[in-house]
Amino acid sequence: MPKLYEYFGLIILFYSQEHDPIHVHGKFQDRESKAEIVFENGKFKEVVVKDVQGKKPLDARNLKRFKKLVELYRDDIVRKWVDFFVYNVEIMPEKITTKI
């Protein structure tokens, strides 16, 4: 379960047994949602946020922060996805301390 980012208690991570499409999970306390990074013809199209089965979704405030972070860091998230799932490279987490 590589943690990618921590942003004021909001954790953005991959689960190590995941699959395409490229997506990350956002966790805050006992709540969790996921965001898929959607491409069409090799170009970024959108970030789609979804609920995680069996988990309470992020509250409105954290859901908004989660989507914004994924949009801002999407290129880095894609690189980390490829590094982790294709090249088996260990991912080092980053703590984001600047408010977005």
Biopython code that builds the backbone (N, CA, C, O; Angstrom):
import numpy as np
from Bio.PDB.StructureBuilder import StructureBuilder

atoms = [
    (1, "MET", "N", (0.848, -1.177, 0.000)),
    (1, "MET", "CA", (0.000, 0.000, 0.000)),
    (1, "MET", "C", (0.892, 1.238, 0.000)),
    (1, "MET", "O", (1.063, 1.873, 1.041)),
    (2, "PRO", "N", (1.462, 1.590, -1.154)),
    (2, "PRO", "CA", (2.337, 2.761, -1.187)),
    (2, "PRO", "C", (1.574, 4.070, -1.005)),
    (2, "PRO", "O", (0.635, 4.380, -1.738)),
    (3, "LYS", "N", (2.011, 4.815, -0.014)),
    (3, "LYS", "CA", (1.447, 6.139, 0.235)),
    (3, "LYS", "C", (2.180, 7.117, -0.678)),
    (3, "LYS", "O", (3.410, 7.135, -0.713)),
    (4, "LEU", "N", (1.431, 7.925, -1.413)),
    (4, "LEU", "CA", (2.027, 8.895, -2.320)),
    (4, "LEU", "C", (2.179, 10.256, -1.670)),
    (4, "LEU", "O", (3.247, 10.866, -1.715)),
    (5, "TYR", "N", (1.091, 10.726, -1.060)),
    (5, "TYR", "CA", (1.069, 12.070, -0.486)),
    (5, "TYR", "C", (0.287, 12.071, 0.820)),
    (5, "TYR", "O", (-0.605, 11.255, 1.052)),
    (6, "GLU", "N", (0.665, 13.025, 1.659)),
    (6, "GLU", "CA", (-0.129, 13.339, 2.842)),
    (6, "GLU", "C", (-0.378, 14.834, 2.809)),
    (6, "GLU", "O", (0.554, 15.625, 2.664)),
    (7, "TYR", "N", (-1.637, 15.218, 2.945)),
    (7, "TYR", "CA", (-2.024, 16.621, 2.877)),
    (7, "TYR", "C", (-2.969, 16.926, 4.028)),
    (7, "TYR", "O", (-4.173, 16.688, 3.931)),
    (8, "PHE", "N", (-2.421, 17.452, 5.118)),
    (8, "PHE", "CA", (-3.202, 17.835, 6.284)),
    (8, "PHE", "C", (-4.160, 16.727, 6.721)),
    (8, "PHE", "O", (-5.349, 16.968, 6.931)),
    (9, "GLY", "N", (-3.633, 15.520, 6.853)),
    (9, "GLY", "CA", (-4.409, 14.371, 7.323)),
    (9, "GLY", "C", (-5.052, 13.547, 6.227)),
    (9, "GLY", "O", (-5.469, 12.416, 6.478)),
    (10, "LEU", "N", (-5.145, 14.076, 5.024)),
    (10, "LEU", "CA", (-5.687, 13.348, 3.875)),
    (10, "LEU", "C", (-4.542, 12.558, 3.241)),
    (10, "LEU", "O", (-3.527, 13.133, 2.847)),
    (11, "ILE", "N", (-4.711, 11.256, 3.146)),
    (11, "ILE", "CA", (-3.684, 10.373, 2.594)),
    (11, "ILE", "C", (-4.098, 9.959, 1.183)),
    (11, "ILE", "O", (-5.235, 9.546, 0.958)),
    (12, "ILE", "N", (-3.172, 10.073, 0.243)),
    (12, "ILE", "CA", (-3.405, 9.620, -1.130)),
    (12, "ILE", "C", (-2.459, 8.456, -1.384)),
    (12, "ILE", "O", (-1.250, 8.565, -1.177)),
    (13, "LEU", "N", (-3.034, 7.322, -1.843)),
    (13, "LEU", "CA", (-2.239, 6.098, -1.948)),
    (13, "LEU", "C", (-2.715, 5.197, -3.069)),
    (13, "LEU", "O", (-3.795, 5.379, -3.631)),
    (14, "PHE", "N", (-1.861, 4.201, -3.382)),
    (14, "PHE", "CA", (-2.225, 3.070, -4.241)),
    (14, "PHE", "C", (-2.400, 1.873, -3.330)),
    (14, "PHE", "O", (-1.788, 1.817, -2.263)),
    (15, "TYR", "N", (-3.212, 0.925, -3.722)),
    (15, "TYR", "CA", (-3.179, -0.404, -3.116)),
    (15, "TYR", "C", (-2.310, -1.260, -4.022)),
    (15, "TYR", "O", (-2.460, -1.217, -5.243)),
    (16, "SER", "N", (-1.416, -2.026, -3.449)),
    (16, "SER", "CA", (-0.404, -2.737, -4.234)),
    (16, "SER", "C", (-0.959, -3.838, -5.123)),
    (16, "SER", "O", (-0.253, -4.291, -6.024)),
    (17, "GLN", "N", (-2.182, -4.286, -4.913)),
    (17, "GLN", "CA", (-2.772, -5.340, -5.741)),
    (17, "GLN", "C", (-3.790, -4.770, -6.736)),
    (17, "GLN", "O", (-4.672, -5.491, -7.202)),
    (18, "GLU", "N", (-3.670, -3.490, -7.056)),
    (18, "GLU", "CA", (-4.654, -2.822, -7.910)),
    (18, "GLU", "C", (-4.427, -3.117, -9.385)),
    (18, "GLU", "O", (-3.552, -3.905, -9.746)),
    (19, "HIS", "N", (-5.210, -2.488, -10.218)),
    (19, "HIS", "CA", (-5.228, -2.735, -11.656)),
    (19, "HIS", "C", (-5.607, -1.445, -12.373)),
    (19, "HIS", "O", (-5.981, -0.457, -11.743)),
    (20, "ASP", "N", (-5.503, -1.469, -13.716)),
    (20, "ASP", "CA", (-5.960, -0.328, -14.513)),
    (20, "ASP", "C", (-7.461, -0.156, -14.342)),
    (20, "ASP", "O", (-8.137, -1.131, -14.014)),
    (21, "PRO", "N", (-8.010, 1.019, -14.544)),
    (21, "PRO", "CA", (-7.357, 2.244, -14.976)),
    (21, "PRO", "C", (-6.542, 2.873, -13.845)),
    (21, "PRO", "O", (-6.700, 2.527, -12.674)),
    (22, "ILE", "N", (-5.671, 3.804, -14.226)),
    (22, "ILE", "CA", (-4.846, 4.485, -13.231)),
    (22, "ILE", "C", (-5.770, 5.201, -12.257)),
    (22, "ILE", "O", (-6.629, 5.986, -12.659)),
    (23, "HIS", "N", (-5.585, 4.923, -10.982)),
    (23, "HIS", "CA", (-6.403, 5.568, -9.958)),
    (23, "HIS", "C", (-5.668, 5.573, -8.624)),
    (23, "HIS", "O", (-4.731, 4.804, -8.407)),
    (24, "VAL", "N", (-6.108, 6.444, -7.750)),
    (24, "VAL", "CA", (-5.577, 6.538, -6.395)),
    (24, "VAL", "C", (-6.741, 6.548, -5.418)),
    (24, "VAL", "O", (-7.880, 6.844, -5.780)),
    (25, "HIS", "N", (-6.431, 6.220, -4.185)),
    (25, "HIS", "CA", (-7.417, 6.260, -3.109)),
    (25, "HIS", "C", (-7.084, 7.435, -2.203)),
    (25, "HIS", "O", (-5.916, 7.729, -1.950)),
    (26, "GLY", "N", (-8.115, 8.096, -1.724)),
    (26, "GLY", "CA", (-7.967, 9.156, -0.744)),
    (26, "GLY", "C", (-8.601, 8.696, 0.554)),
    (26, "GLY", "O", (-9.765, 8.295, 0.579)),
    (27, "LYS", "N", (-7.824, 8.756, 1.642)),
    (27, "LYS", "CA", (-8.331, 8.328, 2.948)),
    (27, "LYS", "C", (-8.188, 9.467, 3.946)),
    (27, "LYS", "O", (-7.175, 10.164, 3.988)),
    (28, "PHE", "N", (-9.221, 9.630, 4.736)),
    (28, "PHE", "CA", (-9.185, 10.558, 5.859)),
    (28, "PHE", "C", (-9.959, 9.898, 6.987)),
    (28, "PHE", "O", (-11.165, 9.674, 6.889)),
    (29, "GLN", "N", (-9.240, 9.591, 8.060)),
    (29, "GLN", "CA", (-9.799, 8.860, 9.192)),
    (29, "GLN", "C", (-10.442, 7.566, 8.703)),
    (29, "GLN", "O", (-9.750, 6.732, 8.120)),
    (30, "ASP", "N", (-11.741, 7.370, 8.919)),
    (30, "ASP", "CA", (-12.371, 6.097, 8.532)),
    (30, "ASP", "C", (-13.110, 6.194, 7.198)),
    (30, "ASP", "O", (-13.939, 5.340, 6.883)),
    (31, "ARG", "N", (-12.816, 7.216, 6.426)),
    (31, "ARG", "CA", (-13.509, 7.430, 5.149)),
    (31, "ARG", "C", (-12.541, 7.266, 3.981)),
    (31, "ARG", "O", (-11.340, 7.505, 4.112)),
    (32, "GLU", "N", (-13.090, 6.852, 2.831)),
    (32, "GLU", "CA", (-12.235, 6.605, 1.672)),
    (32, "GLU", "C", (-13.028, 6.760, 0.372)),
    (32, "GLU", "O", (-14.174, 6.322, 0.265)),
    (33, "SER", "N", (-12.388, 7.393, -0.606)),
    (33, "SER", "CA", (-12.924, 7.498, -1.966)),
    (33, "SER", "C", (-11.776, 7.218, -2.918)),
    (33, "SER", "O", (-10.617, 7.165, -2.505)),
    (34, "LYS", "N", (-12.098, 7.037, -4.201)),
    (34, "LYS", "CA", (-11.023, 6.840, -5.175)),
    (34, "LYS", "C", (-11.230, 7.773, -6.354)),
    (34, "LYS", "O", (-12.348, 8.202, -6.638)),
    (35, "ALA", "N", (-10.128, 8.083, -7.039)),
    (35, "ALA", "CA", (-10.165, 8.970, -8.199)),
    (35, "ALA", "C", (-9.459, 8.292, -9.358)),
    (35, "ALA", "O", (-8.292, 7.915, -9.257)),
    (36, "GLU", "N", (-10.181, 8.142, -10.460)),
    (36, "GLU", "CA", (-9.601, 7.586, -11.680)),
    (36, "GLU", "C", (-9.118, 8.739, -12.555)),
    (36, "GLU", "O", (-9.802, 9.752, -12.706)),
    (37, "ILE", "N", (-7.931, 8.568, -13.125)),
    (37, "ILE", "CA", (-7.387, 9.543, -14.061)),
    (37, "ILE", "C", (-7.687, 8.999, -15.454)),
    (37, "ILE", "O", (-7.125, 7.988, -15.874)),
    (38, "VAL", "N", (-8.577, 9.681, -16.159)),
    (38, "VAL", "CA", (-9.092, 9.182, -17.438)),
    (38, "VAL", "C", (-8.352, 9.843, -18.601)),
    (38, "VAL", "O", (-8.199, 11.063, -18.655)),
    (39, "PHE", "N", (-7.897, 8.997, -19.531)),
    (39, "PHE", "CA", (-7.249, 9.457, -20.756)),
    (39, "PHE", "C", (-8.083, 9.019, -21.945)),
    (39, "PHE", "O", (-8.758, 7.990, -21.904)),
    (40, "GLU", "N", (-8.027, 9.811, -23.002)),
    (40, "GLU", "CA", (-8.692, 9.461, -24.255)),
    (40, "GLU", "C", (-7.717, 9.782, -25.389)),
    (40, "GLU", "O", (-7.269, 10.920, -25.526)),
    (41, "ASN", "N", (-7.393, 8.774, -26.198)),
    (41, "ASN", "CA", (-6.424, 8.940, -27.291)),
    (41, "ASN", "C", (-5.096, 9.514, -26.796)),
    (41, "ASN", "O", (-4.491, 10.358, -27.457)),
    (42, "GLY", "N", (-4.651, 9.048, -25.627)),
    (42, "GLY", "CA", (-3.370, 9.466, -25.077)),
    (42, "GLY", "C", (-3.355, 10.825, -24.423)),
    (42, "GLY", "O", (-2.300, 11.273, -23.974)),
    (43, "LYS", "N", (-4.486, 11.494, -24.352)),
    (43, "LYS", "CA", (-4.570, 12.824, -23.745)),
    (43, "LYS", "C", (-5.423, 12.763, -22.486)),
    (43, "LYS", "O", (-6.419, 12.041, -22.422)),
    (44, "PHE", "N", (-5.008, 13.544, -21.479)),
    (44, "PHE", "CA", (-5.797, 13.624, -20.254)),
    (44, "PHE", "C", (-7.185, 14.147, -20.585)),
    (44, "PHE", "O", (-7.338, 15.113, -21.333)),
    (45, "LYS", "N", (-8.199, 13.494, -20.015)),
    (45, "LYS", "CA", (-9.586, 13.914, -20.229)),
    (45, "LYS", "C", (-10.197, 14.479, -18.951)),
    (45, "LYS", "O", (-10.709, 15.598, -18.941)),
    (46, "GLU", "N", (-10.137, 13.678, -17.850)),
    (46, "GLU", "CA", (-10.788, 14.127, -16.619)),
    (46, "GLU", "C", (-10.376, 13.254, -15.439)),
    (46, "GLU", "O", (-9.800, 12.178, -15.601)),
    (47, "VAL", "N", (-10.689, 13.754, -14.256)),
    (47, "VAL", "CA", (-10.564, 12.979, -13.021)),
    (47, "VAL", "C", (-11.982, 12.634, -12.590)),
    (47, "VAL", "O", (-12.828, 13.516, -12.442)),
    (48, "VAL", "N", (-12.233, 11.342, -12.388)),
    (48, "VAL", "CA", (-13.560, 10.876, -11.979)),
    (48, "VAL", "C", (-13.448, 10.296, -10.573)),
    (48, "VAL", "O", (-12.724, 9.325, -10.350)),
    (49, "VAL", "N", (-14.168, 10.894, -9.630)),
    (49, "VAL", "CA", (-14.144, 10.438, -8.241)),
    (49, "VAL", "C", (-15.296, 9.467, -8.026)),
    (49, "VAL", "O", (-16.424, 9.708, -8.456)),
    (50, "LYS", "N", (-14.987, 8.363, -7.352)),
    (50, "LYS", "CA", (-15.987, 7.317, -7.101)),
    (50, "LYS", "C", (-15.933, 6.882, -5.640)),
    (50, "LYS", "O", (-14.934, 7.074, -4.948)),
    (51, "ASP", "N", (-17.033, 6.293, -5.197)),
    (51, "ASP", "CA", (-17.061, 5.680, -3.872)),
    (51, "ASP", "C", (-16.311, 4.356, -3.918)),
    (51, "ASP", "O", (-16.172, 3.743, -4.976)),
    (52, "VAL", "N", (-15.830, 3.925, -2.755)),
    (52, "VAL", "CA", (-15.175, 2.625, -2.613)),
    (52, "VAL", "C", (-16.169, 1.699, -1.930)),
    (52, "VAL", "O", (-16.687, 2.012, -0.858)),
    (53, "GLN", "N", (-16.429, 0.572, -2.547)),
    (53, "GLN", "CA", (-17.399, -0.381, -2.003)),
    (53, "GLN", "C", (-17.024, -0.772, -0.575)),
    (53, "GLN", "O", (-15.882, -1.138, -0.296)),
    (54, "GLY", "N", (-18.007, -0.688, 0.322)),
    (54, "GLY", "CA", (-17.808, -1.085, 1.707)),
    (54, "GLY", "C", (-17.180, -0.022, 2.587)),
    (54, "GLY", "O", (-16.933, -0.270, 3.767)),
    (55, "LYS", "N", (-16.913, 1.170, 2.036)),
    (55, "LYS", "CA", (-16.300, 2.258, 2.807)),
    (55, "LYS", "C", (-17.207, 3.481, 2.774)),
    (55, "LYS", "O", (-17.918, 3.718, 1.797)),
    (56, "LYS", "N", (-17.169, 4.256, 3.859)),
    (56, "LYS", "CA", (-17.868, 5.540, 3.856)),
    (56, "LYS", "C", (-17.058, 6.503, 2.988)),
    (56, "LYS", "O", (-15.841, 6.589, 3.148)),
    (57, "PRO", "N", (-17.708, 7.230, 2.071)),
    (57, "PRO", "CA", (-16.956, 8.155, 1.216)),
    (57, "PRO", "C", (-16.428, 9.350, 2.009)),
    (57, "PRO", "O", (-16.922, 9.673, 3.090)),
    (58, "LEU", "N", (-15.421, 9.987, 1.444)),
    (58, "LEU", "CA", (-14.897, 11.202, 2.053)),
    (58, "LEU", "C", (-16.018, 12.227, 2.194)),
    (58, "LEU", "O", (-16.924, 12.289, 1.364)),
    (59, "ASP", "N", (-15.946, 13.029, 3.252)),
    (59, "ASP", "CA", (-16.924, 14.105, 3.410)),
    (59, "ASP", "C", (-16.679, 15.160, 2.327)),
    (59, "ASP", "O", (-15.649, 15.131, 1.654)),
    (60, "ALA", "N", (-17.609, 16.075, 2.163)),
    (60, "ALA", "CA", (-17.570, 17.045, 1.059)),
    (60, "ALA", "C", (-16.269, 17.847, 1.038)),
    (60, "ALA", "O", (-15.692, 18.054, -0.029)),
    (61, "ARG", "N", (-15.809, 18.294, 2.183)),
    (61, "ARG", "CA", (-14.583, 19.105, 2.254)),
    (61, "ARG", "C", (-13.374, 18.316, 1.780)),
    (61, "ARG", "O", (-12.595, 18.793, 0.954)),
    (62, "ASN", "N", (-13.220, 17.100, 2.309)),
    (62, "ASN", "CA", (-12.064, 16.289, 1.931)),
    (62, "ASN", "C", (-12.185, 15.739, 0.517)),
    (62, "ASN", "O", (-11.170, 15.526, -0.145)),
    (63, "LEU", "N", (-13.389, 15.505, 0.048)),
    (63, "LEU", "CA", (-13.592, 15.060, -1.332)),
    (63, "LEU", "C", (-13.125, 16.145, -2.308)),
    (63, "LEU", "O", (-12.481, 15.850, -3.314)),
    (64, "LYS", "N", (-13.454, 17.389, -2.002)),
    (64, "LYS", "CA", (-13.031, 18.516, -2.838)),
    (64, "LYS", "C", (-11.505, 18.638, -2.833)),
    (64, "LYS", "O", (-10.895, 18.827, -3.885)),
    (65, "ARG", "N", (-10.889, 18.533, -1.656)),
    (65, "ARG", "CA", (-9.426, 18.610, -1.551)),
    (65, "ARG", "C", (-8.772, 17.458, -2.302)),
    (65, "ARG", "O", (-7.771, 17.649, -2.993)),
    (66, "PHE", "N", (-9.337, 16.264, -2.167)),
    (66, "PHE", "CA", (-8.811, 15.071, -2.832)),
    (66, "PHE", "C", (-8.816, 15.249, -4.351)),
    (66, "PHE", "O", (-7.799, 15.023, -5.006)),
    (67, "LYS", "N", (-9.947, 15.651, -4.903)),
    (67, "LYS", "CA", (-10.042, 15.821, -6.357)),
    (67, "LYS", "C", (-9.071, 16.894, -6.840)),
    (67, "LYS", "O", (-8.424, 16.721, -7.873)),
    (68, "LYS", "N", (-8.965, 17.986, -6.115)),
    (68, "LYS", "CA", (-8.055, 19.073, -6.493)),
    (68, "LYS", "C", (-6.609, 18.584, -6.491)),
    (68, "LYS", "O", (-5.852, 18.890, -7.412)),
    (69, "LEU", "N", (-6.220, 17.830, -5.468)),
    (69, "LEU", "CA", (-4.853, 17.299, -5.406)),
    (69, "LEU", "C", (-4.569, 16.355, -6.564)),
    (69, "LEU", "O", (-3.498, 16.421, -7.168)),
    (70, "VAL", "N", (-5.508, 15.484, -6.878)),
    (70, "VAL", "CA", (-5.312, 14.545, -7.989)),
    (70, "VAL", "C", (-5.185, 15.317, -9.301)),
    (70, "VAL", "O", (-4.354, 14.971, -10.141)),
    (71, "GLU", "N", (-5.987, 16.345, -9.483)),
    (71, "GLU", "CA", (-5.884, 17.155, -10.702)),
    (71, "GLU", "C", (-4.531, 17.853, -10.783)),
    (71, "GLU", "O", (-3.909, 17.874, -11.845)),
    (72, "LEU", "N", (-4.069, 18.424, -9.672)),
    (72, "LEU", "CA", (-2.790, 19.138, -9.661)),
    (72, "LEU", "C", (-1.589, 18.210, -9.827)),
    (72, "LEU", "O", (-0.605, 18.579, -10.468)),
    (73, "TYR", "N", (-1.663, 17.028, -9.264)),
    (73, "TYR", "CA", (-0.525, 16.101, -9.252)),
    (73, "TYR", "C", (-0.691, 14.946, -10.241)),
    (73, "TYR", "O", (0.043, 13.962, -10.153)),
    (74, "ARG", "N", (-1.623, 15.040, -11.167)),
    (74, "ARG", "CA", (-1.941, 13.892, -12.029)),
    (74, "ARG", "C", (-0.750, 13.372, -12.811)),
    (74, "ARG", "O", (-0.590, 12.157, -12.928)),
    (75, "ASP", "N", (0.100, 14.249, -13.355)),
    (75, "ASP", "CA", (1.260, 13.776, -14.119)),
    (75, "ASP", "C", (2.214, 12.997, -13.222)),
    (75, "ASP", "O", (2.749, 11.964, -13.625)),
    (76, "ASP", "N", (2.425, 13.492, -12.015)),
    (76, "ASP", "CA", (3.290, 12.807, -11.056)),
    (76, "ASP", "C", (2.669, 11.481, -10.624)),
    (76, "ASP", "O", (3.379, 10.488, -10.465)),
    (77, "ILE", "N", (1.359, 11.457, -10.434)),
    (77, "ILE", "CA", (0.665, 10.218, -10.062)),
    (77, "ILE", "C", (0.823, 9.179, -11.165)),
    (77, "ILE", "O", (1.083, 8.011, -10.876)),
    (78, "VAL", "N", (0.669, 9.583, -12.418)),
    (78, "VAL", "CA", (0.828, 8.645, -13.538)),
    (78, "VAL", "C", (2.252, 8.093, -13.559)),
    (78, "VAL", "O", (2.444, 6.890, -13.738)),
    (79, "ARG", "N", (3.255, 8.960, -13.378)),
    (79, "ARG", "CA", (4.657, 8.490, -13.336)),
    (79, "ARG", "C", (4.854, 7.483, -12.209)),
    (79, "ARG", "O", (5.493, 6.448, -12.393)),
    (80, "LYS", "N", (4.301, 7.796, -11.047)),
    (80, "LYS", "CA", (4.459, 6.894, -9.903)),
    (80, "LYS", "C", (3.727, 5.575, -10.140)),
    (80, "LYS", "O", (4.214, 4.521, -9.729)),
    (81, "TRP", "N", (2.570, 5.617, -10.793)),
    (81, "TRP", "CA", (1.826, 4.390, -11.123)),
    (81, "TRP", "C", (2.696, 3.484, -12.001)),
    (81, "TRP", "O", (2.850, 2.295, -11.725)),
    (82, "VAL", "N", (3.259, 4.066, -13.056)),
    (82, "VAL", "CA", (4.109, 3.293, -13.973)),
    (82, "VAL", "C", (5.338, 2.773, -13.230)),
    (82, "VAL", "O", (5.694, 1.602, -13.363)),
    (83, "ASP", "N", (5.984, 3.635, -12.451)),
    (83, "ASP", "CA", (7.158, 3.191, -11.688)),
    (83, "ASP", "C", (6.813, 2.017, -10.788)),
    (83, "ASP", "O", (7.551, 1.033, -10.742)),
    (84, "PHE", "N", (5.706, 2.109, -10.077)),
    (84, "PHE", "CA", (5.354, 1.078, -9.105)),
    (84, "PHE", "C", (4.838, -0.194, -9.763)),
    (84, "PHE", "O", (5.326, -1.286, -9.470)),
    (85, "PHE", "N", (3.853, -0.063, -10.654)),
    (85, "PHE", "CA", (3.192, -1.246, -11.202)),
    (85, "PHE", "C", (3.916, -1.859, -12.398)),
    (85, "PHE", "O", (3.762, -3.054, -12.651)),
    (86, "VAL", "N", (4.695, -1.085, -13.133)),
    (86, "VAL", "CA", (5.408, -1.619, -14.295)),
    (86, "VAL", "C", (6.855, -1.946, -13.943)),
    (86, "VAL", "O", (7.331, -3.044, -14.231)),
    (87, "TYR", "N", (7.560, -0.993, -13.319)),
    (87, "TYR", "CA", (8.989, -1.157, -13.049)),
    (87, "TYR", "C", (9.306, -1.650, -11.641)),
    (87, "TYR", "O", (10.471, -1.879, -11.316)),
    (88, "ASN", "N", (8.289, -1.815, -10.806)),
    (88, "ASN", "CA", (8.473, -2.290, -9.428)),
    (88, "ASN", "C", (9.424, -1.414, -8.616)),
    (88, "ASN", "O", (10.244, -1.915, -7.848)),
    (89, "VAL", "N", (9.303, -0.106, -8.796)),
    (89, "VAL", "CA", (10.121, 0.861, -8.071)),
    (89, "VAL", "C", (9.385, 1.259, -6.795)),
    (89, "VAL", "O", (8.180, 1.513, -6.817)),
    (90, "GLU", "N", (10.113, 1.311, -5.690)),
    (90, "GLU", "CA", (9.523, 1.745, -4.422)),
    (90, "GLU", "C", (9.161, 3.227, -4.507)),
    (90, "GLU", "O", (9.923, 4.032, -5.043)),
    (91, "ILE", "N", (8.011, 3.571, -3.982)),
    (91, "ILE", "CA", (7.526, 4.957, -3.997)),
    (91, "ILE", "C", (7.753, 5.580, -2.623)),
    (91, "ILE", "O", (7.376, 5.011, -1.598)),
    (92, "MET", "N", (8.371, 6.752, -2.618)),
    (92, "MET", "CA", (8.601, 7.473, -1.374)),
    (92, "MET", "C", (7.489, 8.516, -1.195)),
    (92, "MET", "O", (7.240, 9.318, -2.095)),
    (93, "PRO", "N", (6.827, 8.505, -0.040)),
    (93, "PRO", "CA", (5.724, 9.450, 0.170)),
    (93, "PRO", "C", (6.215, 10.890, 0.305)),
    (93, "PRO", "O", (7.340, 11.148, 0.733)),
    (94, "GLU", "N", (5.345, 11.809, -0.068)),
    (94, "GLU", "CA", (5.630, 13.234, 0.058)),
    (94, "GLU", "C", (4.590, 13.858, 0.981)),
    (94, "GLU", "O", (3.408, 13.521, 0.925)),
    (95, "LYS", "N", (5.048, 14.765, 1.821)),
    (95, "LYS", "CA", (4.128, 15.515, 2.672)),
    (95, "LYS", "C", (3.946, 16.893, 2.041)),
    (95, "LYS", "O", (4.911, 17.634, 1.854)),
    (96, "ILE", "N", (2.709, 17.221, 1.719)),
    (96, "ILE", "CA", (2.398, 18.518, 1.115)),
    (96, "ILE", "C", (1.963, 19.446, 2.242)),
    (96, "ILE", "O", (0.962, 19.197, 2.913)),
    (97, "THR", "N", (2.724, 20.516, 2.443)),
    (97, "THR", "CA", (2.450, 21.411, 3.565)),
    (97, "THR", "C", (1.940, 22.778, 3.121)),
    (97, "THR", "O", (1.598, 23.618, 3.953)),
    (98, "THR", "N", (1.891, 22.997, 1.817)),
    (98, "THR", "CA", (1.372, 24.247, 1.284)),
    (98, "THR", "C", (-0.095, 24.057, 0.946)),
    (98, "THR", "O", (-0.461, 23.109, 0.253)),
    (99, "LYS", "N", (-0.932, 24.956, 1.435)),
    (99, "LYS", "CA", (-2.372, 24.832, 1.159)),
    (99, "LYS", "C", (-2.655, 25.102, -0.311)),
    (99, "LYS", "O", (-2.044, 25.964, -0.943)),
    (100, "ILE", "N", (-3.607, 24.329, -0.832)),
    (100, "ILE", "CA", (-3.985, 24.504, -2.242)),
    (100, "ILE", "C", (-5.284, 25.278, -2.340)),
    (100, "ILE", "O", (-5.772, 25.530, -3.442)),
]
sb = StructureBuilder()
sb.init_structure("model")
sb.init_model(0)
sb.init_chain("A")
sb.init_seg("    ")
for serial, (resi, resn, name, xyz) in enumerate(atoms, 1):
    if name == "N":
        sb.init_residue(resn, " ", resi, " ")
    sb.init_atom(name, np.array(xyz, "f"), 0.0, 1.0, " ", f" {name:<3s}", serial, name[0])
structure = sb.get_structure()
